[in-house]
Amino acid sequence: MWYKPPPLNTTFPHLDIFRVENDGQLIWRAAAETLEAAHRRVKILMASEPGDYIIYCQETGDKTLVRAE
């Protein structure tokens, strides 16, 4: 009898988080699976690296700017 294991979860985070440098350059900092998780991650990153961040969706090309407070 042939055994077929269940498929592995092959989903990858599709949201990338970039820090916006003073010269406008984007520096990749993290990835997240949901927009909510990305916003939580940005808050954590802002604690150690204050500044503006962009959340970029690989699936749609949408960008969300999160400004430093």
PDB file of N, CA, C and O in Angstrom:
ATOM      1  N   MET A   1       0.843  -1.179   0.000  1.00  0.00           N
ATOM      2  CA  MET A   1       0.000   0.000   0.000  1.00  0.00           C
ATOM      3  C   MET A   1       0.889   1.244   0.000  1.00  0.00           C
ATOM      4  O   MET A   1       1.902   1.305   0.697  1.00  0.00           O
ATOM      5  N   TRP A   2       0.505   2.184  -0.760  1.00  0.00           N
ATOM      6  CA  TRP A   2       1.265   3.425  -0.928  1.00  0.00           C
ATOM      7  C   TRP A   2       0.799   4.471   0.079  1.00  0.00           C
ATOM      8  O   TRP A   2      -0.401   4.712   0.211  1.00  0.00           O
ATOM      9  N   TYR A   3       1.738   5.092   0.790  1.00  0.00           N
ATOM     10  CA  TYR A   3       1.409   6.135   1.758  1.00  0.00           C
ATOM     11  C   TYR A   3       1.786   7.481   1.179  1.00  0.00           C
ATOM     12  O   TYR A   3       2.917   7.681   0.737  1.00  0.00           O
ATOM     13  N   LYS A   4       0.849   8.394   1.182  1.00  0.00           N
ATOM     14  CA  LYS A   4       1.111   9.746   0.701  1.00  0.00           C
ATOM     15  C   LYS A   4       0.999  10.702   1.888  1.00  0.00           C
ATOM     16  O   LYS A   4      -0.091  10.877   2.431  1.00  0.00           O
ATOM     17  N   PRO A   5       2.109  11.326   2.302  1.00  0.00           N
ATOM     18  CA  PRO A   5       2.038  12.242   3.446  1.00  0.00           C
ATOM     19  C   PRO A   5       1.223  13.477   3.106  1.00  0.00           C
ATOM     20  O   PRO A   5       1.121  13.853   1.938  1.00  0.00           O
ATOM     21  N   PRO A   6       0.646  14.105   4.112  1.00  0.00           N
ATOM     22  CA  PRO A   6      -0.106  15.327   3.846  1.00  0.00           C
ATOM     23  C   PRO A   6       0.819  16.408   3.298  1.00  0.00           C
ATOM     24  O   PRO A   6       2.006  16.432   3.622  1.00  0.00           O
ATOM     25  N   PRO A   7       0.278  17.309   2.462  1.00  0.00           N
ATOM     26  CA  PRO A   7       1.131  18.362   1.894  1.00  0.00           C
ATOM     27  C   PRO A   7       1.663  19.283   2.984  1.00  0.00           C
ATOM     28  O   PRO A   7       0.976  19.585   3.960  1.00  0.00           O
ATOM     29  N   LEU A   8       2.883  19.711   2.796  1.00  0.00           N
ATOM     30  CA  LEU A   8       3.474  20.656   3.727  1.00  0.00           C
ATOM     31  C   LEU A   8       2.862  22.029   3.500  1.00  0.00           C
ATOM     32  O   LEU A   8       2.440  22.360   2.392  1.00  0.00           O
ATOM     33  N   ASN A   9       2.820  22.813   4.553  1.00  0.00           N
ATOM     34  CA  ASN A   9       2.335  24.181   4.423  1.00  0.00           C
ATOM     35  C   ASN A   9       3.412  24.965   3.671  1.00  0.00           C
ATOM     36  O   ASN A   9       4.461  25.287   4.229  1.00  0.00           O
ATOM     37  N   THR A  10       3.145  25.263   2.417  1.00  0.00           N
ATOM     38  CA  THR A  10       4.135  25.935   1.589  1.00  0.00           C
ATOM     39  C   THR A  10       3.833  27.423   1.420  1.00  0.00           C
ATOM     40  O   THR A  10       4.356  28.072   0.514  1.00  0.00           O
ATOM     41  N   THR A  11       3.000  27.946   2.285  1.00  0.00           N
ATOM     42  CA  THR A  11       2.732  29.373   2.179  1.00  0.00           C
ATOM     43  C   THR A  11       3.897  30.155   2.754  1.00  0.00           C
ATOM     44  O   THR A  11       4.478  29.789   3.775  1.00  0.00           O
ATOM     45  N   PHE A  12       4.213  31.221   2.083  1.00  0.00           N
ATOM     46  CA  PHE A  12       5.280  32.099   2.516  1.00  0.00           C
ATOM     47  C   PHE A  12       4.690  33.469   2.814  1.00  0.00           C
ATOM     48  O   PHE A  12       3.696  33.864   2.204  1.00  0.00           O
ATOM     49  N   PRO A  13       5.289  34.190   3.739  1.00  0.00           N
ATOM     50  CA  PRO A  13       4.794  35.542   4.005  1.00  0.00           C
ATOM     51  C   PRO A  13       4.810  36.357   2.711  1.00  0.00           C
ATOM     52  O   PRO A  13       5.800  36.356   1.980  1.00  0.00           O
ATOM     53  N   HIS A  14       3.719  37.042   2.440  1.00  0.00           N
ATOM     54  CA  HIS A  14       3.658  37.817   1.204  1.00  0.00           C
ATOM     55  C   HIS A  14       3.716  39.328   1.445  1.00  0.00           C
ATOM     56  O   HIS A  14       3.553  40.117   0.514  1.00  0.00           O
ATOM     57  N   LEU A  15       3.945  39.719   2.687  1.00  0.00           N
ATOM     58  CA  LEU A  15       4.092  41.132   2.999  1.00  0.00           C
ATOM     59  C   LEU A  15       5.530  41.391   3.453  1.00  0.00           C
ATOM     60  O   LEU A  15       6.017  40.761   4.392  1.00  0.00           O
ATOM     61  N   ASP A  16       6.192  42.312   2.786  1.00  0.00           N
ATOM     62  CA  ASP A  16       7.544  42.690   3.161  1.00  0.00           C
ATOM     63  C   ASP A  16       7.504  44.040   3.867  1.00  0.00           C
ATOM     64  O   ASP A  16       6.711  44.916   3.522  1.00  0.00           O
ATOM     65  N   ILE A  17       8.370  44.189   4.855  1.00  0.00           N
ATOM     66  CA  ILE A  17       8.434  45.420   5.638  1.00  0.00           C
ATOM     67  C   ILE A  17       9.790  46.066   5.384  1.00  0.00           C
ATOM     68  O   ILE A  17      10.835  45.446   5.581  1.00  0.00           O
ATOM     69  N   PHE A  18       9.754  47.316   4.946  1.00  0.00           N
ATOM     70  CA  PHE A  18      10.964  48.068   4.645  1.00  0.00           C
ATOM     71  C   PHE A  18      11.028  49.317   5.514  1.00  0.00           C
ATOM     72  O   PHE A  18      10.006  49.949   5.780  1.00  0.00           O
ATOM     73  N   ARG A  19      12.228  49.670   5.953  1.00  0.00           N
ATOM     74  CA  ARG A  19      12.450  50.940   6.640  1.00  0.00           C
ATOM     75  C   ARG A  19      12.862  51.951   5.583  1.00  0.00           C
ATOM     76  O   ARG A  19      13.671  51.645   4.707  1.00  0.00           O
ATOM     77  N   VAL A  20      12.306  53.160   5.663  1.00  0.00           N
ATOM     78  CA  VAL A  20      12.643  54.218   4.720  1.00  0.00           C
ATOM     79  C   VAL A  20      13.811  55.014   5.304  1.00  0.00           C
ATOM     80  O   VAL A  20      13.677  55.637   6.357  1.00  0.00           O
ATOM     81  N   GLU A  21      14.934  54.994   4.629  1.00  0.00           N
ATOM     82  CA  GLU A  21      16.111  55.730   5.075  1.00  0.00           C
ATOM     83  C   GLU A  21      15.946  57.220   4.764  1.00  0.00           C
ATOM     84  O   GLU A  21      15.059  57.610   4.005  1.00  0.00           O
ATOM     85  N   ASN A  22      16.801  58.039   5.352  1.00  0.00           N
ATOM     86  CA  ASN A  22      16.725  59.489   5.141  1.00  0.00           C
ATOM     87  C   ASN A  22      16.858  59.883   3.679  1.00  0.00           C
ATOM     88  O   ASN A  22      16.276  60.879   3.250  1.00  0.00           O
ATOM     89  N   ASP A  23      17.618  59.110   2.910  1.00  0.00           N
ATOM     90  CA  ASP A  23      17.805  59.419   1.488  1.00  0.00           C
ATOM     91  C   ASP A  23      16.723  58.793   0.605  1.00  0.00           C
ATOM     92  O   ASP A  23      16.794  58.886  -0.621  1.00  0.00           O
ATOM     93  N   GLY A  24      15.716  58.153   1.226  1.00  0.00           N
ATOM     94  CA  GLY A  24      14.621  57.542   0.480  1.00  0.00           C
ATOM     95  C   GLY A  24      14.846  56.081   0.134  1.00  0.00           C
ATOM     96  O   GLY A  24      13.939  55.412  -0.360  1.00  0.00           O
ATOM     97  N   GLN A  25      16.041  55.585   0.388  1.00  0.00           N
ATOM     98  CA  GLN A  25      16.329  54.182   0.110  1.00  0.00           C
ATOM     99  C   GLN A  25      15.505  53.295   1.035  1.00  0.00           C
ATOM    100  O   GLN A  25      15.280  53.638   2.195  1.00  0.00           O
ATOM    101  N   LEU A  26      15.052  52.144   0.514  1.00  0.00           N
ATOM    102  CA  LEU A  26      14.284  51.184   1.306  1.00  0.00           C
ATOM    103  C   LEU A  26      15.199  50.050   1.742  1.00  0.00           C
ATOM    104  O   LEU A  26      15.928  49.474   0.934  1.00  0.00           O
ATOM    105  N   ILE A  27      15.148  49.740   3.032  1.00  0.00           N
ATOM    106  CA  ILE A  27      15.946  48.649   3.587  1.00  0.00           C
ATOM    107  C   ILE A  27      14.981  47.596   4.133  1.00  0.00           C
ATOM    108  O   ILE A  27      14.165  47.886   5.008  1.00  0.00           O
ATOM    109  N   TRP A  28      15.082  46.370   3.609  1.00  0.00           N
ATOM    110  CA  TRP A  28      14.194  45.291   4.053  1.00  0.00           C
ATOM    111  C   TRP A  28      14.497  44.971   5.508  1.00  0.00           C
ATOM    112  O   TRP A  28      15.656  44.860   5.906  1.00  0.00           O
ATOM    113  N   ARG A  29      13.419  44.820   6.308  1.00  0.00           N
ATOM    114  CA  ARG A  29      13.588  44.531   7.729  1.00  0.00           C
ATOM    115  C   ARG A  29      12.890  43.251   8.172  1.00  0.00           C
ATOM    116  O   ARG A  29      13.378  42.580   9.082  1.00  0.00           O
ATOM    117  N   ALA A  30      11.758  42.890   7.556  1.00  0.00           N
ATOM    118  CA  ALA A  30      11.017  41.714   8.018  1.00  0.00           C
ATOM    119  C   ALA A  30       9.952  41.333   6.993  1.00  0.00           C
ATOM    120  O   ALA A  30       9.763  42.010   5.983  1.00  0.00           O
ATOM    121  N   ALA A  31       9.264  40.230   7.282  1.00  0.00           N
ATOM    122  CA  ALA A  31       8.136  39.779   6.466  1.00  0.00           C
ATOM    123  C   ALA A  31       7.018  39.355   7.405  1.00  0.00           C
ATOM    124  O   ALA A  31       7.255  39.020   8.565  1.00  0.00           O
ATOM    125  N   ALA A  32       5.795  39.375   6.883  1.00  0.00           N
ATOM    126  CA  ALA A  32       4.631  38.984   7.684  1.00  0.00           C
ATOM    127  C   ALA A  32       3.597  38.346   6.773  1.00  0.00           C
ATOM    128  O   ALA A  32       3.597  38.556   5.560  1.00  0.00           O
ATOM    129  N   GLU A  33       2.715  37.562   7.384  1.00  0.00           N
ATOM    130  CA  GLU A  33       1.684  36.872   6.606  1.00  0.00           C
ATOM    131  C   GLU A  33       0.396  37.670   6.494  1.00  0.00           C
ATOM    132  O   GLU A  33      -0.359  37.483   5.541  1.00  0.00           O
ATOM    133  N   THR A  34       0.127  38.561   7.455  1.00  0.00           N
ATOM    134  CA  THR A  34      -1.096  39.361   7.417  1.00  0.00           C
ATOM    135  C   THR A  34      -0.745  40.827   7.649  1.00  0.00           C
ATOM    136  O   THR A  34       0.314  41.143   8.190  1.00  0.00           O
ATOM    137  N   LEU A  35      -1.638  41.712   7.237  1.00  0.00           N
ATOM    138  CA  LEU A  35      -1.421  43.137   7.436  1.00  0.00           C
ATOM    139  C   LEU A  35      -1.388  43.472   8.926  1.00  0.00           C
ATOM    140  O   LEU A  35      -0.600  44.313   9.358  1.00  0.00           O
ATOM    141  N   GLU A  36      -2.230  42.827   9.696  1.00  0.00           N
ATOM    142  CA  GLU A  36      -2.244  43.044  11.152  1.00  0.00           C
ATOM    143  C   GLU A  36      -0.898  42.654  11.772  1.00  0.00           C
ATOM    144  O   GLU A  36      -0.350  43.384  12.597  1.00  0.00           O
ATOM    145  N   ALA A  37      -0.380  41.506  11.367  1.00  0.00           N
ATOM    146  CA  ALA A  37       0.917  41.062  11.869  1.00  0.00           C
ATOM    147  C   ALA A  37       2.029  42.008  11.426  1.00  0.00           C
ATOM    148  O   ALA A  37       2.969  42.256  12.181  1.00  0.00           O
ATOM    149  N   ALA A  38       1.928  42.532  10.221  1.00  0.00           N
ATOM    150  CA  ALA A  38       2.927  43.477   9.720  1.00  0.00           C
ATOM    151  C   ALA A  38       2.924  44.762  10.540  1.00  0.00           C
ATOM    152  O   ALA A  38       3.985  45.294  10.867  1.00  0.00           O
ATOM    153  N   HIS A  39       1.737  45.261  10.874  1.00  0.00           N
ATOM    154  CA  HIS A  39       1.652  46.475  11.693  1.00  0.00           C
ATOM    155  C   HIS A  39       2.241  46.227  13.088  1.00  0.00           C
ATOM    156  O   HIS A  39       2.921  47.095  13.636  1.00  0.00           O
ATOM    157  N   ARG A  40       1.984  45.061  13.654  1.00  0.00           N
ATOM    158  CA  ARG A  40       2.581  44.737  14.965  1.00  0.00           C
ATOM    159  C   ARG A  40       4.104  44.699  14.868  1.00  0.00           C
ATOM    160  O   ARG A  40       4.801  45.203  15.749  1.00  0.00           O
ATOM    161  N   ARG A  41       4.608  44.107  13.806  1.00  0.00           N
ATOM    162  CA  ARG A  41       6.052  44.007  13.614  1.00  0.00           C
ATOM    163  C   ARG A  41       6.676  45.391  13.435  1.00  0.00           C
ATOM    164  O   ARG A  41       7.758  45.655  13.960  1.00  0.00           O
ATOM    165  N   VAL A  42       6.002  46.275  12.699  1.00  0.00           N
ATOM    166  CA  VAL A  42       6.512  47.637  12.502  1.00  0.00           C
ATOM    167  C   VAL A  42       6.636  48.346  13.851  1.00  0.00           C
ATOM    168  O   VAL A  42       7.626  49.035  14.098  1.00  0.00           O
ATOM    169  N   LYS A  43       5.649  48.185  14.717  1.00  0.00           N
ATOM    170  CA  LYS A  43       5.724  48.816  16.038  1.00  0.00           C
ATOM    171  C   LYS A  43       6.938  48.326  16.815  1.00  0.00           C
ATOM    172  O   LYS A  43       7.612  49.109  17.485  1.00  0.00           O
ATOM    173  N   ILE A  44       7.212  47.042  16.724  1.00  0.00           N
ATOM    174  CA  ILE A  44       8.380  46.481  17.398  1.00  0.00           C
ATOM    175  C   ILE A  44       9.665  47.063  16.791  1.00  0.00           C
ATOM    176  O   ILE A  44      10.580  47.455  17.515  1.00  0.00           O
ATOM    177  N   LEU A  45       9.718  47.112  15.473  1.00  0.00           N
ATOM    178  CA  LEU A  45      10.899  47.658  14.807  1.00  0.00           C
ATOM    179  C   LEU A  45      11.113  49.132  15.144  1.00  0.00           C
ATOM    180  O   LEU A  45      12.248  49.572  15.323  1.00  0.00           O
ATOM    181  N   MET A  46      10.019  49.896  15.229  1.00  0.00           N
ATOM    182  CA  MET A  46      10.123  51.326  15.524  1.00  0.00           C
ATOM    183  C   MET A  46      10.726  51.591  16.904  1.00  0.00           C
ATOM    184  O   MET A  46      11.316  52.647  17.133  1.00  0.00           O
ATOM    185  N   ALA A  47      10.578  50.642  17.812  1.00  0.00           N
ATOM    186  CA  ALA A  47      11.135  50.816  19.153  1.00  0.00           C
ATOM    187  C   ALA A  47      12.654  50.877  19.112  1.00  0.00           C
ATOM    188  O   ALA A  47      13.267  51.604  19.894  1.00  0.00           O
ATOM    189  N   SER A  48      13.264  50.120  18.210  1.00  0.00           N
ATOM    190  CA  SER A  48      14.724  50.118  18.125  1.00  0.00           C
ATOM    191  C   SER A  48      15.264  50.909  16.938  1.00  0.00           C
ATOM    192  O   SER A  48      16.407  51.368  16.959  1.00  0.00           O
ATOM    193  N   GLU A  49      14.441  51.068  15.906  1.00  0.00           N
ATOM    194  CA  GLU A  49      14.848  51.808  14.712  1.00  0.00           C
ATOM    195  C   GLU A  49      13.733  52.779  14.323  1.00  0.00           C
ATOM    196  O   GLU A  49      12.959  52.490  13.410  1.00  0.00           O
ATOM    197  N   PRO A  50      13.639  53.921  14.996  1.00  0.00           N
ATOM    198  CA  PRO A  50      12.572  54.874  14.676  1.00  0.00           C
ATOM    199  C   PRO A  50      12.668  55.331  13.223  1.00  0.00           C
ATOM    200  O   PRO A  50      13.753  55.417  12.650  1.00  0.00           O
ATOM    201  N   GLY A  51      11.526  55.614  12.657  1.00  0.00           N
ATOM    202  CA  GLY A  51      11.476  56.096  11.281  1.00  0.00           C
ATOM    203  C   GLY A  51      10.206  55.643  10.605  1.00  0.00           C
ATOM    204  O   GLY A  51       9.346  55.012  11.220  1.00  0.00           O
ATOM    205  N   ASP A  52      10.096  55.969   9.335  1.00  0.00           N
ATOM    206  CA  ASP A  52       8.949  55.552   8.537  1.00  0.00           C
ATOM    207  C   ASP A  52       9.209  54.159   7.969  1.00  0.00           C
ATOM    208  O   ASP A  52      10.350  53.784   7.700  1.00  0.00           O
ATOM    209  N   TYR A  53       8.125  53.401   7.793  1.00  0.00           N
ATOM    210  CA  TYR A  53       8.214  52.054   7.242  1.00  0.00           C
ATOM    211  C   TYR A  53       7.178  51.893   6.135  1.00  0.00           C
ATOM    212  O   TYR A  53       6.138  52.553   6.133  1.00  0.00           O
ATOM    213  N   ILE A  54       7.481  51.012   5.205  1.00  0.00           N
ATOM    214  CA  ILE A  54       6.542  50.665   4.139  1.00  0.00           C
ATOM    215  C   ILE A  54       6.263  49.173   4.226  1.00  0.00           C
ATOM    216  O   ILE A  54       7.182  48.359   4.320  1.00  0.00           O
ATOM    217  N   ILE A  55       4.984  48.830   4.193  1.00  0.00           N
ATOM    218  CA  ILE A  55       4.565  47.434   4.110  1.00  0.00           C
ATOM    219  C   ILE A  55       4.170  47.203   2.651  1.00  0.00           C
ATOM    220  O   ILE A  55       3.274  47.869   2.131  1.00  0.00           O
ATOM    221  N   TYR A  56       4.829  46.276   2.010  1.00  0.00           N
ATOM    222  CA  TYR A  56       4.620  46.007   0.584  1.00  0.00           C
ATOM    223  C   TYR A  56       4.023  44.623   0.391  1.00  0.00           C
ATOM    224  O   TYR A  56       4.560  43.632   0.886  1.00  0.00           O
ATOM    225  N   CYS A  57       2.907  44.561  -0.334  1.00  0.00           N
ATOM    226  CA  CYS A  57       2.244  43.288  -0.623  1.00  0.00           C
ATOM    227  C   CYS A  57       2.748  42.756  -1.963  1.00  0.00           C
ATOM    228  O   CYS A  57       2.548  43.386  -3.001  1.00  0.00           O
ATOM    229  N   GLN A  58       3.398  41.601  -1.934  1.00  0.00           N
ATOM    230  CA  GLN A  58       3.921  40.995  -3.152  1.00  0.00           C
ATOM    231  C   GLN A  58       2.816  40.555  -4.107  1.00  0.00           C
ATOM    232  O   GLN A  58       3.012  40.541  -5.322  1.00  0.00           O
ATOM    233  N   GLU A  59       1.660  40.200  -3.563  1.00  0.00           N
ATOM    234  CA  GLU A  59       0.566  39.698  -4.403  1.00  0.00           C
ATOM    235  C   GLU A  59      -0.122  40.802  -5.203  1.00  0.00           C
ATOM    236  O   GLU A  59      -0.472  40.599  -6.365  1.00  0.00           O
ATOM    237  N   THR A  60      -0.317  41.963  -4.591  1.00  0.00           N
ATOM    238  CA  THR A  60      -1.085  43.027  -5.243  1.00  0.00           C
ATOM    239  C   THR A  60      -0.249  44.234  -5.652  1.00  0.00           C
ATOM    240  O   THR A  60      -0.676  45.030  -6.489  1.00  0.00           O
ATOM    241  N   GLY A  61       0.943  44.376  -5.066  1.00  0.00           N
ATOM    242  CA  GLY A  61       1.765  45.546  -5.328  1.00  0.00           C
ATOM    243  C   GLY A  61       1.387  46.745  -4.468  1.00  0.00           C
ATOM    244  O   GLY A  61       1.978  47.816  -4.599  1.00  0.00           O
ATOM    245  N   ASP A  62       0.400  46.566  -3.587  1.00  0.00           N
ATOM    246  CA  ASP A  62      -0.029  47.662  -2.704  1.00  0.00           C
ATOM    247  C   ASP A  62       1.061  47.985  -1.697  1.00  0.00           C
ATOM    248  O   ASP A  62       1.779  47.108  -1.218  1.00  0.00           O
ATOM    249  N   LYS A  63       1.163  49.285  -1.389  1.00  0.00           N
ATOM    250  CA  LYS A  63       2.131  49.751  -0.391  1.00  0.00           C
ATOM    251  C   LYS A  63       1.389  50.532   0.677  1.00  0.00           C
ATOM    252  O   LYS A  63       0.525  51.354   0.374  1.00  0.00           O
ATOM    253  N   THR A  64       1.735  50.268   1.930  1.00  0.00           N
ATOM    254  CA  THR A  64       1.155  50.990   3.065  1.00  0.00           C
ATOM    255  C   THR A  64       2.286  51.689   3.796  1.00  0.00           C
ATOM    256  O   THR A  64       3.222  51.043   4.268  1.00  0.00           O
ATOM    257  N   LEU A  65       2.200  53.013   3.891  1.00  0.00           N
ATOM    258  CA  LEU A  65       3.220  53.789   4.601  1.00  0.00           C
ATOM    259  C   LEU A  65       2.811  53.908   6.058  1.00  0.00           C
ATOM    260  O   LEU A  65       1.685  54.299   6.368  1.00  0.00           O
ATOM    261  N   VAL A  66       3.731  53.570   6.951  1.00  0.00           N
ATOM    262  CA  VAL A  66       3.517  53.709   8.380  1.00  0.00           C
ATOM    263  C   VAL A  66       4.505  54.771   8.860  1.00  0.00           C
ATOM    264  O   VAL A  66       5.713  54.534   8.893  1.00  0.00           O
ATOM    265  N   ARG A  67       3.989  55.929   9.227  1.00  0.00           N
ATOM    266  CA  ARG A  67       4.840  57.059   9.623  1.00  0.00           C
ATOM    267  C   ARG A  67       5.250  56.951  11.080  1.00  0.00           C
ATOM    268  O   ARG A  67       4.502  56.458  11.924  1.00  0.00           O
ATOM    269  N   ALA A  68       6.470  57.430  11.353  1.00  0.00           N
ATOM    270  CA  ALA A  68       6.948  57.502  12.727  1.00  0.00           C
ATOM    271  C   ALA A  68       6.090  58.497  13.486  1.00  0.00           C
ATOM    272  O   ALA A  68       5.648  59.507  12.938  1.00  0.00           O
ATOM    273  N   GLU A  69       5.863  58.197  14.749  1.00  0.00           N
ATOM    274  CA  GLU A  69       5.007  59.081  15.559  1.00  0.00           C
ATOM    275  C   GLU A  69       5.780  60.183  16.195  1.00  0.00           C
ATOM    276  O   GLU A  69       5.208  61.009  16.905  1.00  0.00           O
TER     277      GLU A  69
END
